């Protein structure tokens, strides 16, 4: 029997095919979100990723204004690239910001 050139899809627990690959492969949902930009500021080097309205599915609290970011509202996810305890610690401590709050921050939010 000839082989197919199409990659196999993994099955989820519900029996449906999954579009993203496992831990060893590329996660297509994350790949669609793009590469975060790097910004240098007086308080460090920050990775800034954009979350579109379609990908915003949870409620977060903005550390700039302390108001909620509702589901469906485009915003930014930000983490420190030069964190004291390494890149993994910076990524673990990431925060979701309103775009205007991030642009207008006063570097005194810590």
C-alpha positions as a printed NumPy array, in Angstrom:
array([[  0.   ,   0.   ,   0.   ],
       [  1.48 ,   3.452,  -0.891],
       [  2.286,   5.911,   1.878],
       [  0.455,   9.18 ,   2.288],
       [  2.341,  12.479,   2.199],
       [ -0.06 ,  14.003,   4.686],
       [  1.043,  14.159,   8.34 ],
       [ -0.995,  12.168,  10.804],
       [ -3.171,  14.052,  13.25 ],
       [ -3.148,  13.116,  16.879],
       [ -6.436,  12.055,  18.429],
       [ -7.724,  13.798,  21.53 ],
       [ -9.51 ,  12.03 ,  24.376],
       [-12.836,  12.819,  22.69 ],
       [-11.714,  10.987,  19.533],
       [-11.41 ,  14.108,  17.382],
       [ -8.271,  14.982,  15.45 ],
       [ -6.047,  17.696,  16.858],
       [ -4.386,  20.351,  14.667],
       [ -1.431,  20.952,  16.963],
       [  1.345,  18.473,  17.527],
       [  2.602,  17.054,  20.796],
       [  5.298,  18.283,  23.134],
       [  8.101,  17.563,  20.686],
       [  6.559,  19.365,  17.711],
       [  5.382,  22.804,  16.707],
       [  2.228,  24.08 ,  18.381],
       [  0.321,  25.762,  15.547],
       [ -1.804,  27.936,  17.842],
       [  1.321,  29.442,  19.41 ],
       [  3.005,  29.826,  16.028],
       [  0.082,  31.866,  14.697],
       [  0.467,  34.397,  17.527],
       [  3.87 ,  35.453,  16.207],
       [  7.223,  36.258,  17.691],
       [  7.208,  38.705,  20.601],
       [  8.965,  42.036,  20.129],
       [ 11.816,  42.993,  22.45 ],
       [ 11.704,  46.376,  24.177],
       [ 14.456,  47.931,  26.241],
       [ 13.385,  50.192,  29.128],
       [ 14.98 ,  51.678,  32.251],
       [ 13.656,  48.716,  34.253],
       [ 15.024,  45.976,  31.967],
       [ 14.572,  44.212,  28.656],
       [ 11.021,  43.051,  27.989],
       [  9.431,  40.621,  25.534],
       [  6.079,  41.992,  24.367],
       [  3.59 ,  39.738,  22.597],
       [  0.286,  40.804,  21.081],
       [ -2.893,  38.914,  21.963],
       [ -5.651,  39.361,  19.393],
       [ -9.323,  39.645,  20.277],
       [ -9.916,  36.091,  19.05 ],
       [ -7.171,  34.663,  21.263],
       [ -8.162,  36.633,  24.383],
       [-10.302,  34.079,  26.181],
       [ -9.682,  34.686,  29.905],
       [-10.092,  37.553,  32.35 ],
       [ -6.807,  39.149,  33.46 ],
       [ -5.992,  42.086,  35.729],
       [ -3.777,  44.751,  34.157],
       [ -0.881,  45.663,  36.506],
       [ -0.849,  49.204,  35.091],
       [ -4.401,  50.305,  35.924],
       [ -5.563,  47.343,  38.088],
       [ -8.721,  46.979,  35.969],
       [ -9.831,  43.756,  34.352],
       [ -9.039,  42.819,  30.76 ],
       [-12.213,  41.103,  29.582],
       [-12.3  ,  38.16 ,  27.154],
       [-12.346,  39.349,  23.54 ],
       [-10.296,  42.491,  24.259],
       [ -6.96 ,  42.662,  22.405],
       [ -4.039,  43.29 ,  24.762],
       [ -0.343,  42.579,  25.373],
       [  1.408,  39.81 ,  27.268],
       [  4.737,  40.978,  28.707],
       [  7.614,  39.233,  30.47 ],
       [ 11.117,  40.255,  31.459],
       [ 13.874,  38.858,  29.254],
       [ 16.693,  39.677,  31.69 ],
       [ 15.005,  38.341,  34.825],
       [ 17.22 ,  37.792,  37.87 ],
       [ 16.522,  34.047,  38.047],
       [ 16.72 ,  33.366,  34.286],
       [ 14.486,  33.327,  31.237],
       [ 12.142,  30.645,  32.593],
       [ 11.453,  32.714,  35.711],
       [ 10.718,  35.769,  33.568],
       [  8.319,  33.766,  31.419],
       [  6.593,  32.348,  34.521],
       [  6.073,  35.89 ,  35.843],
       [  4.518,  37.237,  32.628],
       [  1.64 ,  39.702,  32.912],
       [ -1.198,  40.804,  30.645],
       [ -1.421,  44.566,  30.038],
       [ -3.803,  46.905,  28.247],
       [ -1.874,  48.29 ,  25.252],
       [ -2.295,  51.907,  26.431],
       [ -1.238,  51.062,  29.989],
       [  1.967,  49.429,  28.731],
       [  2.813,  52.402,  26.5  ],
       [  2.125,  54.942,  29.249],
       [  3.657,  53.129,  32.206],
       [  5.837,  55.143,  34.557],
       [  8.285,  52.323,  35.507],
       [  7.034,  52.544,  39.113],
       [  4.569,  49.637,  38.983],
       [  6.725,  47.198,  41.001]])
